[in-house]
């Protein structure tokens, strides 16, 4: 931060008190940050234990997948809505409603005795809890002076990246030590404390209840149809052959029609439910593109690593969590480092460097084999943690920190929506790549593994001898050999997915050249 001798005249004339963070406001903000952490974490800790929930509720695999899908669809609808609601209700009331609703629905999720009950309460939990995420981002960039963005930026960036990363660890541990019910009960006491703390301490702004009289119900309906259907298509499409499945095709049409209606309504309504004018700011628009693409890597790798460890290595949820924890530790220690770097260097270069480091971490995994274990995954996960923090935090600051304060509340909802949509798109693409490339590699391996291949024949003969006296030894050996071929094809498909991510993030690093140098940022004011 600039000192008195180097500060610009505008900063020198400001009273020193304006540059201090009042303890009351800092405590209130940190309470809100913890609420956001709970909301984001809840997605991953539940996904890590869906099989336990399925067994506990006697649900089918399709029903239990809706435990997660219902939450995600409700959340993706509520996040952009938060901009209007935070202006109408004020930060204090909106956050308290979100935290209390999230807490109460968590309690009811834990007491659910059927899949229908669970899906209902998960949808309510996702819709109410989603309001906490963009409200924290908006508060960070409107409540605190710009000279403190290098402190608050890494805090929210750390939470947004750390929560999805450590989710499998926390979820696996809770389920192993207690039961799946405690995935939800564990939210209750912190949720009550957060609600009371926000009501007692938050005084960032005033509500404007008169805005509720002009609430655009048609806009909400069209937005729910657009975003909810899009989330459903991205979630269900990869496993049901996309438009070949009737329900996916129907929701794709609903998404397309609702999207047209939604954008028409946004540009024609007197008080639109979402204000898209923030996209006229070039840094915000490009920042949203970056956030979308960062979401692909953040949620994509949080999915692909555990899937490899479970599918190929046969790890339990707890073992996966212990292996994945490396990225979380790296992010934790990188947060203050990124804050310091933003004071000294052009944030565009930090973003580009972070994306390249992230790409290097993915490139390390392109040589993956079935023997990759904790130590082989160590360096890629460290690079992933470093890259994600270097890319995420400056992007937050450049996108939201350069906007006029009256635009930030609406913009924060849009910005966070981009990360979630990026994650949904990323998971759909990764699933499609894994499925298609596995089929391709199986075909290629089968072409080579024939009776004319001496090594294959020798291996099959050895396996047949091994299973002598255990029934039809030749048939058992052939089945075992087919499993080995399939597993190798699966591993090769993981390598292809990582290579795709490598090329994508190297290319993405060039996008930062379109950003304007954020010289209006206080973190860049130390010149």
C-alpha positions in Angstrom: 0.0 0.0 0.0 1.3 3.5 -0.8 2.7 5.5 2.1 2.2 9.2 2.7 5.2 10.2 0.6 4.3 8.3 -2.5 0.5 8.4 -2.3 -1.4 10.3 -5.0 -3.0 13.6 -4.0 -6.5 12.1 -3.8 -5.3 9.6 -1.3 -3.2 12.1 0.7 -6.3 14.3 1.2 -8.4 11.4 2.5 -8.4 11.0 6.3 -6.4 8.0 7.5 -9.5 6.6 9.2 -11.1 6.1 5.8 -8.4 3.6 5.0 -8.8 1.6 8.1 -11.1 -1.5 8.4 -13.4 -1.1 11.4 -13.2 -4.2 13.6 -17.0 -4.5 13.7 -17.2 -4.6 10.0 -14.3 -7.0 9.6 -15.9 -9.4 12.1 -19.2 -9.1 10.3 -17.6 -9.8 7.0 -15.7 -12.8 8.3 -18.9 -14.3 9.7 -20.5 -13.8 6.2 -17.4 -15.5 4.6 -17.9 -18.5 6.8 -21.5 -18.7 5.7 -20.4 -18.6 2.1 -17.9 -21.4 2.8 -20.6 -23.6 4.3 -22.8 -23.0 1.2 -20.1 -23.9 -1.3 -18.7 -26.8 0.8 -22.1 -28.4 1.0 -22.1 -29.4 -2.7 -18.9 -31.4 -2.5 -19.3 -33.0 1.0 -22.6 -34.5 -0.2 -21.3 -35.6 -3.6 -18.5 -37.5 -1.9 -21.1 -39.6 0.1 -24.0 -40.1 -2.3 -23.6 -43.9 -2.2 -24.1 -43.8 1.6 -27.2 -41.6 1.2 -28.5 -43.9 -1.4 -28.2 -46.9 0.9 -29.7 -44.9 3.8 -32.8 -43.8 1.9 -33.1 -47.1 -0.1 -33.1 -44.9 -3.3 -32.2 -45.8 -6.8 -29.1 -44.4 -8.5 -31.3 -42.0 -10.5 -33.1 -40.8 -7.4 -30.0 -40.2 -5.5 -28.4 -38.2 -8.3 -31.3 -35.8 -8.0 -30.2 -35.1 -4.4 -27.3 -33.3 -6.0 -29.0 -32.1 -9.2 -31.9 -30.4 -7.3 -29.4 -28.4 -5.2 -27.4 -27.3 -8.2 -30.5 -26.3 -10.3 -32.0 -24.3 -7.4 -28.6 -22.6 -6.6 -28.0 -21.6 -10.2 -31.4 -19.9 -10.4 -31.0 -18.1 -7.0 -27.4 -16.7 -7.5 -28.3 -14.1 -10.2 -31.5 -13.2 -8.4 -29.5 -12.1 -5.3 -28.5 -8.8 -6.9 -32.1 -7.5 -7.0 -32.9 -9.0 -3.6 -29.8 -7.5 -1.9 -30.8 -4.0 -3.1 -34.4 -4.5 -2.0 -33.9 -6.3 1.3 -30.4 -5.0 2.2 -27.3 -7.1 2.9 -28.2 -7.8 6.5 -31.7 -9.1 6.0 -31.0 -11.1 2.8 -28.0 -12.8 4.3 -29.9 -13.6 7.5 -32.8 -15.1 5.6 -30.3 -17.1 3.4 -28.3 -18.4 6.4 -31.4 -19.3 8.5 -33.2 -21.0 5.6 -30.0 -22.9 4.7 -29.7 -24.0 8.3 -33.3 -25.1 8.7 -33.4 -27.0 5.4 -30.1 -28.7 6.4 -31.7 -30.0 9.6 -34.7 -31.3 7.6 -32.3 -33.0 5.0 -30.7 -34.8 7.9 -34.1 -36.1 9.2 -35.3 -37.1 5.7 -36.5 -40.7 5.4 -37.2 -40.9 1.7 -35.6 -39.7 -1.5 -38.6 -37.4 -2.3 -38.2 -35.6 1.0 -34.4 -35.3 0.6 -34.8 -33.9 -3.0 -37.3 -31.3 -1.8 -35.3 -30.0 1.1 -32.0 -30.1 -1.0 -33.7 -27.8 -3.6 -34.8 -25.4 -0.8 -31.4 -25.6 0.8 -29.7 -24.7 -2.6 -32.1 -21.9 -3.4 -31.8 -20.2 0.0 -28.1 -20.9 0.6 -27.1 -19.5 -2.8 -27.8 -15.9 -1.7 -24.9 -16.0 0.7 -22.2 -16.4 -2.1 -22.7 -13.3 -4.3 -23.6 -11.2 -1.2 -20.2 -11.8 0.2 -18.5 -10.9 -3.0 -20.5 -7.7 -3.3 -19.8 -6.7 0.3 -16.1 -7.3 -0.2 -15.9 -4.8 -3.1 -18.4 -2.2 -1.7 -17.8 -2.1 2.1 -14.0 -1.9 2.2 -11.7 0.8 0.8 -10.0 -0.1 -2.5 -6.6 0.0 -0.8 -7.7 -3.0 1.2 -8.8 -5.2 -1.8 -5.5 -7.0 -1.6 -6.6 -8.3 1.8 -10.3 -9.1 1.3 -9.8 -10.4 -2.3 -7.6 -13.4 -1.3 -10.0 -14.2 1.6 -13.0 -14.7 -0.7 -10.9 -16.2 -3.4 -9.5 -18.7 -0.9 -13.0 -19.7 0.3 -14.4 -20.0 -3.3 -11.6 -22.4 -4.3 -10.8 -24.1 -1.0 -14.4 -25.2 -0.2 -14.8 -27.3 -3.4 -11.3 -28.7 -3.0 -11.5 -30.0 0.6 -15.2 -31.0 0.2 -14.4 -34.7 -0.6 -12.0 -34.8 2.4 -14.6 -33.4 4.9 -17.4 -35.4 3.4 -15.5 -38.7 3.5 -14.4 -38.1 7.1 -17.8 -37.2 8.4 -19.5 -40.2 6.7 -16.8 -42.6 8.0 -16.7 -41.4 11.5 -20.4 -40.6 12.1 -23.0 -41.1 9.4 -24.4 -39.4 6.3 -27.0 -37.6 8.4 -24.2 -35.5 10.0 -23.3 -34.1 6.6 -26.4 -31.9 7.2 -26.6 -31.7 11.0 -23.1 -30.3 11.1 -24.4 -27.1 9.5 -27.0 -26.4 12.2 -24.9 -24.8 15.0 -22.6 -22.7 12.7 -25.7 -21.7 10.8 -27.5 -20.4 13.9 -24.3 -18.5 15.0 -23.9 -16.9 11.5 -27.6 -15.8 11.4 -27.4 -14.2 14.9 -24.0 -12.6 14.1 -25.2 -11.1 10.8 -28.3 -9.7 12.4 -26.3 -8.2 15.2 -23.3 -6.8 13.3 -24.0 -6.2 9.6 -24.9 -2.5 8.8 -23.4 -2.2 5.4 -26.4 -0.7 3.6 -30.1 0.1 3.8 -33.0 -1.9 2.3 -35.2 -0.4 -0.4 -38.4 -2.3 0.1 -40.2 -0.3 -2.5 -38.3 -2.3 -5.2 -40.3 -5.3 -4.2 -43.4 -3.7 -5.6 -41.8 -3.8 -9.1 -40.5 -7.4 -8.8 -40.5 -8.9 -12.3 -42.2 -12.3 -11.8 -42.1 -13.0 -15.5 -38.4 -12.4 -15.5 -38.0 -14.8 -12.7 -40.1 -17.5 -14.5 -38.0 -17.1 -17.7 -34.7 -17.1 -15.8 -35.7 -20.2 -13.9 -36.7 -22.0 -17.1 -33.4 -20.9 -18.9 -30.9 -21.6 -16.1 -32.7 -24.6 -14.5 -33.1 -26.4 -17.8 -29.5 -25.6 -18.8 -28.2 -27.1 -15.6 -30.4 -30.2 -16.0 -29.2 -30.7 -19.6 -25.5 -30.4 -18.6 -26.0 -32.7 -15.6 -27.9 -35.5 -17.3 -26.8 -35.1 -20.9 -23.5 -37.0 -20.8 -25.0 -40.2 -19.2 -28.1 -40.3 -21.4 -26.6 -39.6 -24.9 -27.8 -35.9 -24.9 -30.7 -35.2 -27.2 -31.3 -38.9 -27.8 -33.0 -39.0 -24.4 -36.5 -37.6 -24.4 -36.3 -35.7 -21.1 -32.9 -34.1 -22.0 -34.3 -33.1 -25.4 -37.4 -31.5 -23.8 -35.4 -29.5 -21.3 -33.0 -28.4 -24.1 -36.1 -26.9 -25.9 -37.3 -25.3 -22.7 -33.9 -23.8 -22.1 -33.7 -22.4 -25.7 -37.2 -20.9 -25.6 -36.8 -19.5 -22.0 -33.4 -18.0 -22.9 -35.0 -16.0 -25.7 -37.8 -14.9 -23.5 -35.5 -14.1 -20.6 -33.2 -11.8 -22.7 -36.2 -10.1 -24.2 -37.6 -9.4 -20.7 -34.3 -8.2 -19.3 -33.9 -5.6 -22.1 -37.6 -4.5 -22.0 -38.6 -4.5 -18.3 -38.5 -1.3 -16.4 -36.9 -3.0 -13.4 -35.3 -6.2 -14.8 -34.7 -9.0 -12.4 -31.0 -9.1 -13.6 -29.2 -6.0 -14.8 -26.9 -6.9 -17.7 -25.4 -3.4 -18.1 -22.3 -4.5 -16.1 -21.2 -6.3 -19.2 -20.6 -3.0 -20.9 -17.5 -2.8 -18.7 -14.8 -4.6 -20.7 -12.9 -5.8 -17.6 -16.0 -7.2 -16.1 -17.1 -9.0 -19.3 -13.7 -10.6 -19.9 -13.4 -11.3 -16.2 -16.7 -13.3 -16.4 -15.3 -15.3 -19.4 -12.2 -16.0 -17.3 -14.3 -16.9 -14.3 -16.4 -19.3 -16.4 -13.2 -21.0 -17.7 -11.7 -21.1 -14.2 -14.9 -22.8 -13.0 -14.2 -25.6 -15.6 -10.8 -26.3 -14.0 -11.9 -25.8 -10.4 -14.9 -28.1 -10.5 -13.6 -30.3 -13.3 -10.4 -31.4 -11.4 -12.3 -31.7 -8.2 -14.3 -34.3 -10.1 -11.7 -36.0 -12.2 -9.1 -36.7 -9.5 -11.6 -38.5 -7.1 -13.1 -40.4 -10.0 -9.7 -41.7 -11.1 -8.8 -42.7 -7.5 -12.1 -44.5 -6.9 -12.4 -46.1 -10.4 -8.8 -47.1 -11.1 -7.1 -47.2 -7.6 -10.2 -48.4 -5.7 -9.8 -45.8 -2.9 -12.4 -45.1 -0.3 -13.9 -41.7 0.2 -11.6 -41.1 3.2 -8.5 -42.1 1.2 -9.5 -39.9 -1.7 -9.9 -37.0 0.7 -6.5 -37.5 2.2 -4.9 -37.5 -1.2 -6.8 -34.5 -2.4 -6.0 -32.4 0.7 -2.6 -31.3 -0.9 -4.3 -28.8 -3.2 -6.3 -27.3 -0.3 -3.1 -26.8 1.8 -1.4 -25.2 -1.2 -4.3 -22.8 -1.7 -4.3 -21.9 2.0 -0.7 -20.9 2.0 -0.9 -19.2 -1.4 -3.7 -16.8 -0.4 -1.4 -14.2 1.4 1.3 -14.6 -1.3 -1.2 -13.7 -4.0 -2.3 -10.7 -1.9 1.3 -9.5 -1.8 1.9 -10.1 -5.5 -1.1 -8.0 -6.4 0.4 -5.1 -4.6 3.6 -5.3 -6.6 2.8 -6.6 -10.1 0.3 -6.1 -12.9 -2.6 -8.4 -12.0 -3.0 -9.4 -15.7 0.4 -11.1 -15.6 -0.5 -12.9 -12.3 -3.6 -14.3 -13.9 -1.7 -15.4 -17.0 1.0 -17.0 -14.9 -1.6 -18.8 -12.8 -3.3 -20.2 -15.8 0.0 -21.4 -17.2 0.9 -23.0 -13.9 -2.5 -24.7 -13.8 -1.9 -26.0 -17.3 1.5 -27.4 -16.2 -0.2 -29.2 -13.4 -2.6 -30.8 -15.9 0.2 -31.6 -18.3 2.0 -33.5 -15.6 -1.0 -35.8 -15.5 -1.1 -36.5 -19.2 1.4 -39.4 -18.6 -0.9 -41.0 -16.0 -0.8 -44.7 -15.5 -2.8 -47.0 -13.2 0.1 -46.9 -10.7 -0.3 -43.1 -10.0 -0.6 -42.7 -6.3 -0.2 -40.0 -3.6 3.4 -39.1 -4.5 2.8 -39.1 -8.3 -0.2 -36.7 -7.7 1.7 -34.5 -5.3 3.4 -32.0 -7.8 0.3 -31.8 -10.1 -1.9 -30.9 -7.1 0.6 -28.3 -5.8 0.7 -26.7 -9.2 -3.1 -26.9 -9.4 -3.4 -25.1 -6.0 -0.9 -22.4 -6.9 -2.4 -21.8 -10.4 -6.0 -21.7 -9.2 -5.3 -19.0 -6.5 -3.1 -16.9 -8.9 -5.9 -17.0 -11.5 -9.0 -16.7 -9.3 -8.1 -13.8 -6.9 -6.9 -11.2 -9.4 -9.8 -12.1 -11.7 -12.2 -11.3 -8.9 -10.5 -7.9 -8.3 -10.3 -6.9 -11.9 -13.9 -7.9 -12.7 -15.7 -6.5 -9.6 -13.2 -4.1 -8.1 -13.2 -1.8 -11.1 -17.0 -1.4 -11.2 -18.9 1.5 -9.8 -20.2 0.6 -6.3 -23.9 0.8 -7.4 -23.2 -1.9 -10.1 -21.5 -4.4 -7.9 -24.5 -6.1 -6.3 -26.0 -7.1 -9.6 -22.6 -7.8 -11.1 -21.6 -10.1 -8.2 -24.6 -12.4 -8.9 -23.7 -12.6 -12.6 -20.0 -13.2 -11.9 -20.6 -16.1 -9.5 -23.1 -17.6 -11.9 -20.4 -17.8 -14.5 -18.2 -19.9 -12.2 -21.0 -22.3 -11.5 -22.0 -22.6 -15.1 -18.4 -23.1 -16.0 -18.2 -26.0 -13.6 -21.4 -27.5 -15.0 -20.1 -27.2 -18.6 -16.7 -28.5 -17.6 -18.2 -31.6 -15.9 -20.3 -32.3 -19.0 -17.4 -32.0 -21.4 -15.0 -34.1 -19.2 -17.6 -36.8 -18.8 -18.1 -36.8 -22.6 -14.4 -36.9 -23.3 -13.9 -39.8 -20.8 -16.7 -41.8 -22.3 -15.8 -41.2 -25.9 -12.0 -41.7 -25.5 -12.5 -44.8 -23.4 -14.5 -46.4 -26.2 -11.9 -45.3 -28.7 -9.0 -46.7 -26.7 -10.9 -50.0 -26.1 -11.4 -50.4 -29.9 -7.7 -49.6 -30.6 -6.4 -52.0 -27.9 -8.7 -54.8 -29.0 -7.3 -54.4 -32.5 -3.8 -54.9 -31.2 -4.5 -57.5 -28.5 -5.2 -60.5 -30.8 -4.0 -64.1 -31.0 -1.3 -62.9 -33.4 0.2 -60.7 -30.7 2.9 -62.9 -29.0 3.0 -60.8 -25.8 -0.8 -60.9 -25.4 -0.9 -64.7 -26.0 1.9 -65.3 -23.6 0.2 -63.2 -20.9 -3.2 -64.9 -21.4 -1.5 -68.4 -21.2 0.2 -67.4 -17.9 -3.1 -66.1 -16.5 -4.8 -69.4 -17.6 -2.2 -71.4 -15.7 -2.7 -69.2 -12.6 -6.4 -70.0 -12.5 -6.0 -73.8 -13.0 -8.3 -75.7 -10.6 -10.7 -72.7 -10.2 -13.3 -73.8 -12.8 -13.0 -72.8 -16.5 -9.5 -71.4 -16.2 -9.4 -70.2 -19.8 -12.7 -68.3 -19.5 -11.7 -66.7 -16.2 -8.3 -65.7 -17.7 -10.0 -64.2 -20.7 -12.5 -62.1 -18.5 -9.6 -61.0 -16.3 -7.6 -60.0 -19.4 -10.6 -58.1 -20.8 -10.8 -56.1 -17.5 -7.2 -55.2 -17.7 -7.7 -53.9 -21.3 -10.7 -51.9 -20.2 -8.9 -50.4 -17.2 -6.0 -49.4 -19.4 -8.4 -47.7 -21.9 -10.0 -45.8 -18.9 -6.6 -44.6 -17.7 -5.6 -43.5 -21.2 -8.9 -41.5 -21.4 -7.9 -39.7 -18.2 -4.6 -38.7 -19.8 -6.5 -37.4 -22.8 -8.8 -35.3 -20.6 -5.8 -33.8 -18.8 -4.1 -33.0 -22.1 -7.3 -31.2 -23.3 -7.3 -29.1 -20.1 -3.6 -28.3 -20.7 -4.2 -26.9 -24.2 -7.3 -25.1 -23.0 -5.6 -23.2 -20.2 -2.5 -22.3 -22.2 -4.8 -20.8 -24.8 -6.9 -19.1 -22.1 -3.8 -17.3 -20.7 -3.7 -15.3 -23.9 -7.1 -13.8 -23.1 -5.7 -11.6 -20.4 -4.2 -9.4 -23.2 -7.8 -8.1 -23.8 -8.0 -6.8 -20.2 -7.4 -3.1 -19.5 -4.7 -2.4 -17.0 -6.6 -2.0 -13.8 -4.9 1.3 -12.8 -8.0 2.5 -11.0 -7.5 -0.3 -8.5 -6.1 0.7 -5.2 -4.0 -2.4 -5.1 -2.4 -0.9 -8.2 -2.3 2.6 -6.7 1.1 2.0 -5.1 2.9 3.7 -8.0 
